[in-house]
Amino acid sequence: MTALKKRIADLLNNGGSVQNICNEGGAISISRTELETKRAAGFKDFFNSRYSVRNFSGLPIPAQDIVECISIAQKTPSVCNRQAWTVHAYSKKPDMERLLAIQSGSRGFGEQASTVLVVTCDLTRFVDVGERYQAWIDGGMFSMSICLAFHALGYGTCCLNWSKEHRDDIALRKVAVIKPEEQIIMLIAVGTLPDSFKVAYSARRPLQEVLQVH
């Protein structure tokens, strides 16, 4: 809260207004055509045009496109190039409904998704206590690559948090048929884009707070 108050004070002191502060975040309307143009305009525009999408058309995603996206994401770097990740893909509505019900963070849009992915990392690929965080590091990087790959092919994605208690973890493993040695990293809702839709956006932290040059 202290940081938020300081941010508001800084904005007001620099000539901002309450309206301008509110305009730093919210929702914006975007079209599928606009995204297609930005995706082809170079890496910076491609990267900046990726949003977490919570508004899908509900149309199916061809299996070959899912295969292509995961194949692209395999180029993700990993510790010692171990590639410990696995992707479980579910496109049948009953399966997706059960998975999303356990995750419980996609109410209002999860039912529109075409596919739900569960990203995992094999803990047996990591050899000592010094690598205890590596599954989340490698799995998180791989998940971002998956999102960018689907964006490149014109699909929307939304990462679904998996910070869950043990009972939820057990429940998802049972429904998704995931091995005990696989650490669940996150779920990703994937879907086809409507002609126009809204996405959430937020102001980025000031670069001087993020980049520390030594």
N, CA, C and O of each residue as an XYZ file, in Angstrom:
856
protein
N       0.835     -1.201      0.000
C       0.000      0.000      0.000
C       0.871      1.253      0.000
O       0.549      2.232     -0.674
N       1.981      1.229      0.758
C       2.891      2.371      0.791
C       3.448      2.668     -0.591
O       3.529      3.829     -0.993
N       3.833      1.623     -1.322
C       4.363      1.803     -2.674
C       3.307      2.395     -3.600
O       3.619      3.242     -4.437
N       2.059      1.953     -3.454
C       0.978      2.482     -4.285
C       0.748      3.961     -3.996
O       0.586      4.759     -4.918
N       0.733      4.327     -2.706
C       0.546      5.735     -2.344
C       1.671      6.595     -2.903
O       1.431      7.707     -3.374
N       2.905      6.081     -2.851
C       4.045      6.823     -3.392
C       3.904      7.001     -4.894
O       4.204      8.069     -5.428
N       3.446      5.951     -5.580
C       3.266      6.025     -7.030
C       2.228      7.080     -7.390
O       2.436      7.864     -8.316
N       1.128      7.103     -6.675
C       0.083      8.094     -6.939
C       0.602      9.500     -6.670
O       0.351     10.417     -7.452
N       1.330      9.673     -5.557
C       1.887     10.986     -5.224
C       2.861     11.460     -6.292
O       2.851     12.632     -6.666
N       3.707     10.552     -6.786
C       4.667     10.910     -7.833
C       3.953     11.354     -9.100
O       4.352     12.333     -9.732
N       2.902     10.639     -9.470
C       2.156     10.994    -10.675
C       1.501     12.362    -10.530
O       1.547     13.180    -11.449
N       0.895     12.606     -9.380
C       0.239     13.894     -9.149
C       1.251     15.029     -9.106
O       0.988     16.111     -9.633
N       2.391     14.801     -8.493
C       3.423     15.834     -8.399
C       4.039     16.160     -9.748
O       4.549     17.261     -9.955
N       3.993     15.203    -10.665
C       4.561     15.407    -11.999
C       3.529     15.904    -12.999
O       3.719     15.792    -14.210
N       2.434     16.455    -12.483
C       1.447     17.051    -13.375
C       0.369     16.106    -13.824
O      -0.413     16.442    -14.714
N       0.305     14.930    -13.235
C      -0.734     13.981    -13.605
C      -2.057     14.339    -12.965
O      -2.143     15.285    -12.182
N      -3.072     13.595    -13.292
C      -4.392     13.791    -12.707
C      -4.944     12.444    -12.307
O      -4.433     11.404    -12.724
N      -5.981     12.462    -11.503
C      -6.614     11.205    -11.112
C      -7.083     10.455    -12.344
O      -6.970      9.231    -12.406
N      -7.618     11.189    -13.344
C      -8.089     10.550    -14.573
C      -6.943      9.878    -15.308
O      -7.080      8.753    -15.788
N      -5.799     10.575    -15.397
C      -4.649      9.992    -16.089
C      -4.128      8.760    -15.365
O      -3.714      7.785    -15.991
N      -4.154      8.819    -14.021
C      -3.712      7.667    -13.245
C      -4.606      6.471    -13.538
O      -4.125      5.356    -13.738
N      -5.923      6.717    -13.560
C      -6.865      5.630    -13.846
C      -6.670      5.085    -15.247
O      -6.895      3.901    -15.496
N      -6.243      5.965    -16.183
C      -6.066      5.541    -17.567
C      -4.821      4.691    -17.768
O      -4.599      4.174    -18.863
N      -3.997      4.537    -16.722
C      -2.801      3.710    -16.853
C      -3.123      2.223    -16.845
O      -2.251      1.402    -17.129
N      -4.322      1.875    -16.535
C      -4.709      0.470    -16.520
C      -6.188      0.332    -16.779
O      -6.933      1.311    -16.751
N      -6.607     -0.892    -17.032
C      -8.025     -1.137    -17.297
C      -8.192     -2.177    -18.379
O      -7.551     -3.227    -18.352
N      -9.054     -1.883    -19.329
C      -9.305     -2.794    -20.447
C      -9.331     -1.999    -21.738
O      -9.780     -0.853    -21.766
N      -8.851     -2.610    -22.798
C      -8.883     -1.976    -24.109
C      -9.506     -2.938    -25.111
O      -9.428     -4.157    -24.957
N     -10.119     -2.371    -26.130
C     -10.690     -3.174    -27.210
C      -9.630     -3.382    -28.279
O      -8.853     -2.477    -28.581
N      -9.605     -4.561    -28.838
C      -8.616     -4.887    -29.857
C      -9.266     -5.806    -30.876
O     -10.202     -6.537    -30.552
N      -8.776     -5.770    -32.104
C      -9.344     -6.619    -33.149
C      -8.336     -7.673    -33.572
O      -7.127     -7.500    -33.423
N      -8.852     -8.750    -34.094
C      -7.982     -9.820    -34.582
C      -7.115     -9.314    -35.727
O      -5.949     -9.693    -35.837
N      -7.677     -8.459    -36.583
C      -6.928     -7.893    -37.708
C      -5.769     -7.036    -37.214
O      -4.670     -7.086    -37.768
N      -6.018     -6.256    -36.177
C      -4.968     -5.416    -35.599
C      -3.824     -6.265    -35.067
O      -2.655     -5.928    -35.252
N      -4.159     -7.359    -34.410
C      -3.120     -8.247    -33.893
C      -2.309     -8.868    -35.020
O      -1.091     -9.005    -34.905
N      -2.973     -9.243    -36.105
C      -2.273     -9.832    -37.245
C      -1.238     -8.861    -37.800
O      -0.130     -9.264    -38.153
N      -1.600     -7.584    -37.878
C      -0.678     -6.566    -38.382
C       0.521     -6.403    -37.461
O       1.660     -6.341    -37.924
N       0.268     -6.335    -36.161
C       1.352     -6.136    -35.199
C       2.264     -7.354    -35.113
O       3.471     -7.213    -34.914
N       1.699     -8.538    -35.261
C       2.528     -9.753    -35.190
C       3.560     -9.780    -36.305
O       4.635    -10.360    -36.150
N       3.234     -9.151    -37.432
C       4.124     -9.188    -38.592
C       5.058     -7.985    -38.657
O       5.829     -7.861    -39.608
N       5.005     -7.097    -37.665
C       5.727     -5.822    -37.743
C       7.101     -5.847    -37.089
O       7.743     -4.802    -36.989
N       7.563     -6.987    -36.648
C       8.851     -7.063    -35.971
C       8.690     -7.554    -34.546
O       7.585     -7.580    -34.005
N       9.818     -7.948    -33.936
C       9.738     -8.621    -32.640
C       9.128     -7.748    -31.554
O       8.315     -8.231    -30.766
N       9.505     -6.464    -31.493
C       8.992     -5.598    -30.430
C       7.474     -5.489    -30.500
O       6.793     -5.635    -29.485
N       6.943     -5.233    -31.688
C       5.488     -5.140    -31.846
C       4.829     -6.493    -31.604
O       3.754     -6.571    -31.010
N       5.480     -7.554    -32.066
C       4.955     -8.899    -31.830
C       4.830     -9.168    -30.334
O       3.793     -9.633    -29.861
N       5.890     -8.874    -29.602
C       5.903     -9.151    -28.163
C       4.891     -8.278    -27.433
O       4.160     -8.762    -26.569
N       4.845     -6.993    -27.777
C       3.940     -6.065    -27.098
C       2.477     -6.298    -27.444
O       1.591     -5.816    -26.738
N       2.216     -7.026    -28.513
C       0.824     -7.282    -28.902
C       0.264     -8.552    -28.277
O      -0.891     -8.903    -28.515
N       1.080     -9.249    -27.472
C       0.564    -10.426    -26.780
C      -0.094    -10.010    -25.474
O       0.515     -9.335    -24.643
N      -1.325    -10.415    -25.307
C      -2.076    -10.135    -24.084
C      -2.594    -11.451    -23.507
O      -2.685    -12.461    -24.204
N      -2.928    -11.416    -22.232
C      -3.688    -12.523    -21.655
C      -5.123    -12.383    -22.143
O      -5.789    -11.386    -21.865
N      -5.587    -13.381    -22.865
C      -6.907    -13.307    -23.499
C      -7.919    -14.086    -22.666
O      -7.690    -15.236    -22.291
N      -9.034    -13.435    -22.391
C     -10.115    -14.067    -21.623
C     -11.435    -13.983    -22.381
O     -12.513    -13.980    -21.787
N     -11.328    -13.916    -23.688
C     -12.508    -13.829    -24.542
C     -12.222    -14.617    -25.822
O     -11.555    -14.123    -26.731
N     -12.731    -15.837    -25.879
C     -12.469    -16.709    -27.020
C     -13.739    -16.924    -27.828
O     -14.847    -16.697    -27.342
N     -13.562    -17.365    -29.067
C     -14.724    -17.602    -29.934
C     -15.339    -18.976    -29.712
O     -16.493    -19.208    -30.074
N     -14.570    -19.892    -29.116
C     -15.084    -21.232    -28.853
C     -14.851    -22.228    -29.967
O     -15.182    -23.404    -29.820
N     -14.285    -21.782    -31.082
C     -14.012    -22.702    -32.190
C     -12.826    -23.601    -31.844
O     -11.950    -23.196    -31.079
N     -12.785    -24.810    -32.393
C     -11.683    -25.730    -32.077
C     -10.367    -25.294    -32.706
O     -10.349    -24.583    -33.711
N      -9.277    -25.727    -32.106
C      -7.945    -25.499    -32.656
C      -7.491    -26.784    -33.335
O      -7.497    -27.839    -32.700
N      -7.095    -26.729    -34.609
C      -6.627    -27.937    -35.286
C      -5.471    -28.588    -34.529
O      -4.589    -27.899    -34.016
N      -5.483    -29.899    -34.464
C      -4.453    -30.630    -33.718
C      -3.055    -30.307    -34.223
O      -2.110    -30.242    -33.438
N      -2.919    -30.104    -35.542
C      -1.589    -29.825    -36.090
C      -1.039    -28.484    -35.609
O       0.176    -28.309    -35.523
N      -1.929    -27.530    -35.294
C      -1.462    -26.243    -34.777
C      -0.957    -26.384    -33.342
O       0.019    -25.740    -32.959
N      -1.615    -27.217    -32.560
C      -1.132    -27.477    -31.198
C       0.245    -28.129    -31.259
O       1.153    -27.750    -30.519
N       0.393    -29.106    -32.139
C       1.675    -29.791    -32.304
C       2.758    -28.800    -32.720
O       3.871    -28.839    -32.196
N       2.437    -27.914    -33.656
C       3.426    -26.946    -34.136
C       3.864    -25.994    -33.021
O       5.049    -25.691    -32.888
N       2.914    -25.530    -32.232
C       3.249    -24.592    -31.155
C       4.146    -25.229    -30.105
O       5.102    -24.607    -29.641
N       3.845    -26.450    -29.734
C       4.687    -27.118    -28.738
C       6.061    -27.417    -29.325
O       7.068    -27.361    -28.619
N       6.103    -27.733    -30.609
C       7.382    -27.969    -31.274
C       8.241    -26.705    -31.267
O       9.447    -26.770    -31.027
N       7.618    -25.556    -31.531
C       8.338    -24.281    -31.491
C       8.871    -24.016    -30.083
O      10.016    -23.599    -29.911
N       8.034    -24.262    -29.088
C       8.405    -23.973    -27.698
C       9.554    -24.843    -27.205
O      10.215    -24.493    -26.227
N       9.798    -25.960    -27.861
C      10.889    -26.844    -27.442
C      12.265    -26.201    -27.578
O      13.249    -26.723    -27.053
N      12.339    -25.073    -28.278
C      13.613    -24.355    -28.413
C      13.968    -23.596    -27.132
O      15.048    -23.013    -27.042
N      13.076    -23.598    -26.146
C      13.324    -22.913    -24.877
C      14.596    -23.438    -24.208
O      14.802    -24.651    -24.166
N      15.456    -22.555    -23.684
C      16.635    -23.038    -22.952
C      16.243    -23.693    -21.635
O      15.216    -23.359    -21.043
N      17.062    -24.616    -21.190
C      16.823    -25.294    -19.909
C      18.166    -25.657    -19.300
O      19.178    -25.720    -19.998
N      18.170    -25.895    -17.996
C      19.419    -26.195    -17.313
C      20.061    -27.438    -17.933
O      19.429    -28.490    -18.029
N      21.321    -27.307    -18.352
C      22.067    -28.410    -18.978
C      21.305    -29.013    -20.158
O      21.542    -30.161    -20.535
N      20.390    -28.235    -20.736
C      19.577    -28.686    -21.872
C      18.823    -29.977    -21.558
O      18.704    -30.850    -22.419
N      18.316    -30.103    -20.338
C      17.639    -31.338    -19.929
C      16.211    -31.439    -20.457
O      15.674    -32.538    -20.593
N      15.599    -30.299    -20.754
C      14.250    -30.307    -21.342
C      13.299    -31.192    -20.524
O      12.710    -32.141    -21.041
N      13.169    -30.863    -19.265
C      12.413    -31.716    -18.340
C      10.905    -31.565    -18.456
O      10.162    -32.229    -17.732
N      10.448    -30.720    -19.337
C       9.027    -30.387    -19.407
C       8.182    -31.399    -20.167
O       8.675    -32.150    -21.008
N       6.912    -31.393    -19.849
C       5.892    -32.162    -20.572
C       4.651    -31.283    -20.663
O       4.361    -30.503    -19.756
N       3.927    -31.417    -21.762
C       2.661    -30.697    -21.929
C       1.543    -31.718    -22.086
O       1.600    -32.580    -22.962
N       0.546    -31.619    -21.251
C      -0.655    -32.446    -21.362
C      -1.747    -31.568    -21.976
O      -2.114    -30.545    -21.399
N      -2.262    -31.959    -23.132
C      -3.254    -31.150    -23.848
C      -4.620    -31.826    -23.797
O      -4.746    -33.024    -24.051
N      -5.631    -31.041    -23.468
C      -7.006    -31.547    -23.339
C      -7.938    -30.657    -24.161
O      -7.988    -29.443    -23.961
N      -8.669    -31.270    -25.079
C      -9.584    -30.513    -25.930
C     -11.027    -30.993    -25.826
O     -11.917    -30.410    -26.445
N     -11.268    -32.049    -25.051
C     -12.636    -32.525    -24.848
C     -13.278    -31.722    -23.719
O     -12.689    -31.557    -22.650
N     -14.482    -31.229    -23.963
C     -15.151    -30.339    -23.017
C     -15.260    -30.914    -21.603
O     -14.962    -30.207    -20.641
N     -15.679    -32.177    -21.446
C     -15.777    -32.713    -20.073
C     -14.442    -32.691    -19.333
O     -14.391    -32.382    -18.143
N     -13.358    -33.022    -20.047
C     -12.032    -33.002    -19.422
C     -11.650    -31.586    -19.012
O     -11.177    -31.360    -17.898
N     -11.858    -30.634    -19.919
C     -11.497    -29.250    -19.624
C     -12.306    -28.706    -18.455
O     -11.776    -27.991    -17.605
N     -13.576    -29.041    -18.416
C     -14.429    -28.555    -17.326
C     -13.942    -29.056    -15.973
O     -13.941    -28.310    -14.994
N     -13.525    -30.323    -15.917
C     -13.036    -30.878    -14.650
C     -11.723    -30.213    -14.225
O     -11.529    -29.891    -13.053
N     -10.838    -30.014    -15.183
C      -9.556    -29.382    -14.874
C      -9.747    -27.946    -14.401
O      -9.160    -27.530    -13.402
N     -10.568    -27.196    -15.120
C     -10.772    -25.790    -14.784
C     -11.517    -25.626    -13.469
O     -11.309    -24.646    -12.752
N     -12.378    -26.575    -13.150
C     -13.094    -26.514    -11.872
C     -12.118    -26.652    -10.704
O     -12.277    -25.994     -9.676
N     -11.114    -27.504    -10.864
C     -10.114    -27.676     -9.805
C      -9.211    -26.448     -9.723
O      -8.870    -25.997     -8.630
N      -8.825    -25.911    -10.877
C      -7.978    -24.712    -10.883
C      -8.733    -23.509    -10.329
O      -8.169    -22.714     -9.577
N      -9.992    -23.374    -10.691
C     -10.956    -22.414    -10.120
C     -10.595    -20.941    -10.302
O     -11.015    -20.095     -9.512
N      -9.823    -20.635    -11.336
C      -9.474    -19.231    -11.569
C      -9.865    -18.724    -12.934
O      -9.359    -17.694    -13.380
N     -10.765    -19.434    -13.615
C     -11.120    -19.043    -14.987
C     -12.624    -18.876    -15.158
O     -13.143    -19.010    -16.266
N     -13.318    -18.588    -14.076
C     -14.767    -18.423    -14.168
C     -15.112    -17.257    -15.093
O     -14.531    -16.176    -14.995
N     -16.058    -17.496    -15.984
C     -16.495    -16.449    -16.888
C     -15.836    -16.477    -18.247
O     -16.305    -15.812    -19.171
N     -14.756    -17.234    -18.395
C     -14.123    -17.323    -19.714
C     -13.556    -18.706    -20.018
O     -13.367    -19.046    -21.186
N     -13.283    -19.503    -19.001
C     -12.678    -20.811    -19.224
C     -13.505    -21.717    -20.108
O     -12.963    -22.516    -20.871
N     -14.823    -21.594    -20.005
C     -15.700    -22.449    -20.808
C     -15.610    -22.139    -22.294
O     -16.052    -22.943    -23.115
N     -15.044    -20.984    -22.661
C     -14.891    -20.624    -24.073
C     -13.598    -21.157    -24.677
O     -13.432    -21.138    -25.897
N     -12.689    -21.629    -23.845
C     -11.389    -22.091    -24.334
C     -11.551    -23.307    -25.238
O     -12.449    -24.128    -25.048
N     -10.668    -23.405    -26.218
C     -10.677    -24.545    -27.137
C      -9.856    -25.703    -26.596
O     -10.162    -26.869    -26.848
N      -8.814    -25.372    -25.854
C      -7.882    -26.375    -25.339
C      -7.342    -25.901    -23.994
O      -7.135    -24.705    -23.785
N      -7.118    -26.832    -23.100
C      -6.446    -26.525    -21.836
C      -5.152    -27.332    -21.786
O      -5.156    -28.546    -21.992
N      -4.060    -26.651    -21.514
C      -2.761    -27.301    -21.388
C      -2.356    -27.356    -19.918
O      -2.581    -26.406    -19.169
N      -1.766    -28.461    -19.517
C      -1.146    -28.566    -18.194
C       0.350    -28.763    -18.426
O       0.772    -29.767    -19.001
N       1.138    -27.804    -17.978
C       2.589    -27.858    -18.158
C       3.218    -28.434    -16.893
O       2.929    -27.981    -15.786
N       4.073    -29.429    -17.064
C       4.744    -30.060    -15.922
C       6.244    -30.161    -16.170
O       6.711    -30.009    -17.299
N       6.993    -30.420    -15.096
C       8.422    -30.707    -15.208
C       8.741    -31.962    -14.406
O       8.227    -32.158    -13.305
N       9.586    -32.799    -14.966
C       9.963    -34.069    -14.350
C      11.039    -33.829    -13.292
O      12.171    -33.475    -13.621
N      10.685    -34.022    -12.035
C      11.615    -33.749    -10.939
C      12.805    -34.699    -10.917
O      13.829    -34.384    -10.310
N      12.692    -35.854    -11.565
C      13.813    -36.798    -11.577
C      14.965    -36.298    -12.450
O      16.061    -36.858    -12.406
N      14.726    -35.247    -13.244
C      15.787    -34.683    -14.086
C      16.714    -33.746    -13.302
O      17.740    -33.309    -13.824
N      16.355    -33.440    -12.059
C      17.150    -32.516    -11.256
C      17.833    -33.305    -10.143
O      17.200    -34.112     -9.463
N      19.136    -33.062     -9.964
C      19.947    -34.049     -9.258
C      20.240    -33.744     -7.794
O      20.519    -34.675     -7.038
N      20.191    -32.487     -7.356
C      20.520    -32.219     -5.958
C      19.711    -31.044     -5.437
O      18.952    -30.417     -6.176
N      19.886    -30.753     -4.142
C      19.075    -29.729     -3.487
C      19.311    -28.347     -4.087
O      18.437    -27.483     -4.020
N      20.483    -28.135     -4.670
C      20.775    -26.853     -5.298
C      19.887    -26.554     -6.491
O      19.789    -25.405     -6.921
N      19.240    -27.579     -7.029
C      18.351    -27.393     -8.183
C      16.874    -27.437     -7.784
O      16.007    -27.718     -8.611
N      16.603    -27.159     -6.520
C      15.237    -27.334     -6.022
C      14.225    -26.384     -6.671
O      13.027    -26.666     -6.673
N      14.696    -25.270     -7.215
C      13.776    -24.327     -7.865
C      13.762    -24.473     -9.385
O      12.976    -23.815    -10.066
N      14.621    -25.325     -9.911
C      14.850    -25.342    -11.352
C      13.626    -25.774    -12.155
O      13.442    -25.330    -13.288
N      12.798    -26.627    -11.584
C      11.600    -27.061    -12.312
C      10.700    -25.876    -12.629
O      10.157    -25.781    -13.729
N      10.540    -24.973    -11.667
C       9.691    -23.804    -11.889
C      10.347    -22.815    -12.851
O       9.666    -22.170    -13.648
N      11.682    -22.700    -12.773
C      12.390    -21.798    -13.684
C      12.250    -22.292    -15.119
O      11.802    -21.556    -15.999
N      12.638    -23.552    -15.347
C      12.570    -24.104    -16.703
C      11.131    -24.200    -17.186
O      10.828    -23.866    -18.331
N      10.244    -24.659    -16.304
C       8.845    -24.803    -16.688
C       8.180    -23.476    -16.978
O       7.340    -23.383    -17.872
N       8.551    -22.434    -16.220
C       7.994    -21.113    -16.469
C       8.454    -20.540    -17.795
O       7.661    -19.956    -18.534
N       9.742    -20.704    -18.102
C      10.257    -20.231    -19.392
C       9.591    -20.973    -20.548
O       9.228    -20.372    -21.560
N       9.437    -22.271    -20.387
C       8.789    -23.077    -21.425
C       7.343    -22.634    -21.621
O       6.861    -22.569    -22.752
N       6.657    -22.333    -20.536
C       5.262    -21.899    -20.628
C       5.147    -20.580    -21.386
O       4.227    -20.401    -22.184
N       6.082    -19.652    -21.141
C       6.066    -18.386    -21.877
C       6.293    -18.632    -23.359
O       5.658    -17.994    -24.199
N       7.183    -19.543    -23.686
C       7.423    -19.877    -25.095
C       6.167    -20.443    -25.746
O       5.873    -20.146    -26.904
N       5.431    -21.254    -25.002
C       4.174    -21.806    -25.521
C       3.205    -20.677    -25.845
O       2.586    -20.670    -26.908
N       3.075    -19.721    -24.923
C       2.158    -18.599    -25.148
C       2.560    -17.796    -26.380
O       1.703    -17.405    -27.172
N       3.849    -17.550    -26.545
C       4.317    -16.796    -27.706
C       4.113    -17.578    -28.999
O       3.796    -16.993    -30.034
N       4.293    -18.889    -28.946
C       4.086    -19.713    -30.139
C       2.629    -19.674    -30.583
O       2.351    -19.538    -31.774
N       1.702    -19.789    -29.646
C       0.286    -19.702    -30.006
C      -0.060    -18.306    -30.510
O      -0.867    -18.161    -31.428
N       0.542    -17.284    -29.921
C       0.330    -15.916    -30.397
C       0.796    -15.780    -31.839
O       0.134    -15.132    -32.650
N       1.935    -16.390    -32.162
C       2.468    -16.322    -33.521
C       1.526    -16.958    -34.534
O       1.474    -16.537    -35.689
N       0.784    -17.969    -34.103
C      -0.151    -18.643    -35.005
C      -1.548    -18.034    -34.959
O      -2.460    -18.524    -35.625
N      -1.723    -16.970    -34.179
C      -2.995    -16.258    -34.181
C      -4.001    -16.707    -33.145
O      -5.196    -16.450    -33.293
N      -3.540    -17.375    -32.098
C      -4.432    -17.824    -31.027
C      -4.183    -17.020    -29.756
O      -3.134    -16.396    -29.596
N      -5.157    -17.046    -28.860
C      -5.020    -16.364    -27.584
C      -4.749    -17.355    -26.472
O      -5.168    -18.511    -26.539
N      -4.045    -16.895    -25.448
C      -3.741    -17.749    -24.295
C      -3.941    -16.973    -22.997
O      -3.885    -15.743    -22.970
N      -4.170    -17.710    -21.946
C      -4.217    -17.124    -20.604
C      -3.584    -18.112    -19.633
O      -4.072    -19.230    -19.470
N      -2.501    -17.700    -18.991
C      -1.842    -18.555    -18.004
C      -2.707    -18.642    -16.755
O      -3.196    -17.628    -16.258
N      -2.890    -19.842    -16.258
C      -3.733    -20.079    -15.086
C      -2.858    -20.582    -13.942
O      -2.216    -21.628    -14.040
N      -2.852    -19.827    -12.881
C      -1.982    -20.064    -11.734
C      -2.206    -21.443    -11.101
O      -3.335    -21.922    -10.995
N      -1.094    -22.068    -10.684
C      -1.219    -23.334     -9.964
C      -0.499    -23.258     -8.619
O       0.360    -24.087     -8.321
N      -0.854    -22.262     -7.814
C      -0.359    -22.182     -6.434
C      -1.448    -22.787     -5.554
O      -2.286    -22.076     -4.999
N      -1.417    -24.091     -5.439
C      -2.524    -24.817     -4.812
C      -2.063    -25.655     -3.627
O      -0.884    -25.984     -3.490
N      -3.022    -25.988     -2.784
C      -2.741    -26.878     -1.668
C      -2.663    -28.326     -2.161
O      -3.043    -28.644     -3.287
N      -2.159    -29.182     -1.283
C      -1.884    -30.571     -1.649
C      -3.124    -31.294     -2.173
O      -3.029    -32.057     -3.134
N      -4.276    -31.067     -1.560
C      -5.481    -31.794     -1.971
C      -5.896    -31.441     -3.398
O      -6.375    -32.301     -4.137
N      -5.712    -30.165     -3.788
C      -6.033    -29.778     -5.159
C      -5.035    -30.388     -6.138
O      -5.400    -30.803     -7.238
N      -3.771    -30.435     -5.722
C      -2.741    -31.032     -6.561
C      -3.053    -32.501     -6.824
O      -2.931    -32.975     -7.953
N      -3.450    -33.211     -5.787
C      -3.809    -34.625     -5.927
C      -5.027    -34.778     -6.836
O      -5.071    -35.677     -7.675
N      -6.012    -33.902     -6.667
C      -7.237    -33.979     -7.470
C      -6.945    -33.761     -8.946
O      -7.478    -34.473     -9.796
N      -6.098    -32.777     -9.258
C      -5.782    -32.508    -10.663
C      -4.985    -33.653    -11.268
O      -5.219    -34.037    -12.414
N      -4.052    -34.195    -10.512
C      -3.258    -35.315    -11.014
C      -4.150    -36.504    -11.369
O      -3.914    -37.196    -12.359
N      -5.166    -36.729    -10.558
C      -6.069    -37.850    -10.807
C      -6.868    -37.629    -12.082
O      -6.988    -38.534    -12.908
N      -7.410    -36.437    -12.243
C      -8.223    -36.129    -13.424
C      -7.366    -36.081    -14.686
O      -7.767    -36.576    -15.739
N      -6.182    -35.480    -14.568
C      -5.333    -35.274    -15.740
C      -4.390    -36.435    -16.023
O      -3.697    -36.433    -17.041
N      -4.354    -37.422    -15.142
C      -3.466    -38.587    -15.270
C      -2.009    -38.122    -15.381
O      -1.334    -38.361    -16.383
N      -1.553    -37.456    -14.332
C      -0.194    -36.922    -14.284
C       0.621    -37.724    -13.273
O       0.156    -37.988    -12.164
N       1.827    -38.108    -13.654
C       2.682    -38.955    -12.826
C       3.142    -38.219    -11.566
O       3.242    -36.992    -11.569
N       3.421    -38.954    -10.498
C       3.853    -38.332     -9.235
C       5.130    -37.506     -9.377
O       5.297    -36.496     -8.694
N       6.030    -37.935    -10.264
C       7.301    -37.219    -10.403
C       7.188    -35.938    -11.232
O       8.154    -35.182    -11.333
N       6.038    -35.692    -11.813
C       5.847    -34.478    -12.605
C       5.335    -33.344    -11.713
O       4.260    -33.444    -11.122
N       6.111    -32.276    -11.626
C       5.685    -31.091    -10.888
C       4.786    -30.243    -11.787
O       5.199    -29.842    -12.875
N       3.576    -29.971    -11.344
C       2.674    -29.129    -12.134
C       3.136    -27.681    -12.033
O       3.266    -27.141    -10.934
N       3.382    -27.060    -13.170
C       3.856    -25.677    -13.219
C       2.689    -24.705    -13.343
O       2.574    -23.765    -12.556
N       1.838    -24.927    -14.313
C       0.671    -24.073    -14.528
C      -0.262    -24.721    -15.533
O       0.093    -25.701    -16.188
N      -1.455    -24.165    -15.647
C      -2.378    -24.502    -16.717
C      -2.407    -23.321    -17.678
O      -2.174    -22.182    -17.274
N      -2.691    -23.588    -18.936
C      -2.822    -22.519    -19.930
C      -4.106    -22.749    -20.711
O      -4.287    -23.799    -21.326
N      -4.993    -21.766    -20.685
C      -6.196    -21.813    -21.515
C      -5.843    -21.255    -22.886
O      -5.262    -20.175    -22.995
N      -6.194    -21.993    -23.927
C      -5.884    -21.581    -25.297
C      -7.178    -21.527    -26.088
O      -8.038    -22.396    -25.941
N      -7.319    -20.507    -26.927
C      -8.551    -20.418    -27.695
C      -8.403    -19.622    -28.976
O      -7.416    -18.915    -29.183
N      -9.400    -19.752    -29.827
C      -9.465    -18.969    -31.058
C     -10.014    -17.586    -30.739
O     -10.820    -17.420    -29.823
N      -9.571    -16.604    -31.499
C      -9.930    -15.218    -31.222
C     -11.181    -14.796    -31.983
O     -11.331    -15.144    -33.154
N     -12.080    -14.055    -31.344
C     -13.204    -13.456    -32.063
C     -12.705    -12.277    -32.897
O     -11.539    -11.894    -32.797
N     -13.578    -11.707    -33.711
C     -13.169    -10.584    -34.564
C     -12.712     -9.388    -33.743
O     -11.762     -8.703    -34.123
N     -13.371     -9.130    -32.631
C     -12.958     -8.056    -31.725
C     -13.225     -8.504    -30.293
O     -14.152     -9.271    -30.032
N     -12.414     -8.021    -29.383
C     -12.536     -8.447    -27.991
C     -11.796     -7.457    -27.099
O     -11.074     -6.589    -27.589
N     -11.977     -7.591    -25.802
C     -11.301     -6.734    -24.843
C     -10.226     -7.517    -24.097
O     -10.369     -8.709    -23.828
N      -9.154     -6.815    -23.774
C      -8.080     -7.415    -22.988
C      -7.734     -6.473    -21.840
O      -7.884     -5.257    -21.956
N      -7.277     -7.040    -20.747
C      -6.818     -6.230    -19.622
C      -5.410     -5.721    -19.905
O      -4.589     -6.424    -20.495
N      -5.144     -4.497    -19.480
C      -3.786     -3.982    -19.612
C      -3.430     -3.185    -18.369
O      -4.298     -2.625    -17.701
N      -2.154     -3.144    -18.076
C      -1.659     -2.420    -16.906
C      -0.415     -1.641    -17.293
O       0.338     -2.049    -18.177
N      -0.208     -0.519    -16.626
C       1.021      0.239    -16.837
C       2.208     -0.593    -16.377
O       2.114     -1.358    -15.416
N       3.308     -0.435    -17.065
C       4.537     -1.113    -16.657
C       5.247     -0.293    -15.579
O       5.160      0.935    -15.572
N       5.931     -0.955    -14.689
C       6.732     -0.252    -13.688
C       7.775      0.620    -14.375
O       8.259      0.262    -15.449
N       8.130      1.756    -13.779
C       9.173      2.598    -14.366
C      10.446      1.790    -14.598
O      10.854      0.997    -13.750
N      11.066      2.002    -15.753
C      12.237      1.211    -16.121
C      13.358      1.348    -15.094
O      14.097      0.396    -14.845
N      13.484      2.543    -14.494
C      14.562      2.744    -13.520
C      14.373      1.906    -12.267
O      15.324      1.686    -11.516
N      13.143      1.433    -12.036
C      12.910      0.530    -10.910
C      13.242     -0.919    -11.272
O      13.530     -1.740    -10.401
N      13.196     -1.214    -12.557
C      13.390     -2.589    -13.024
C      14.846     -2.854    -13.390
O      15.394     -3.906    -13.060
N      15.467     -1.895    -14.072
C      16.839     -2.060    -14.547
C      17.809     -1.381    -13.590
O      17.744     -0.170    -13.378
N      18.692     -2.159    -13.025
C      19.752     -1.640    -12.161
C      21.088     -1.891    -12.854
O      21.546     -3.030    -12.934
N      21.706     -0.832    -13.350
C      22.976     -0.954    -14.064
C      24.116     -0.810    -13.060
O      24.200      0.197    -12.358
N      24.994     -1.814    -12.989
C      26.089     -1.816    -12.009
C      27.426     -1.596    -12.716
O      28.471     -1.565    -12.066
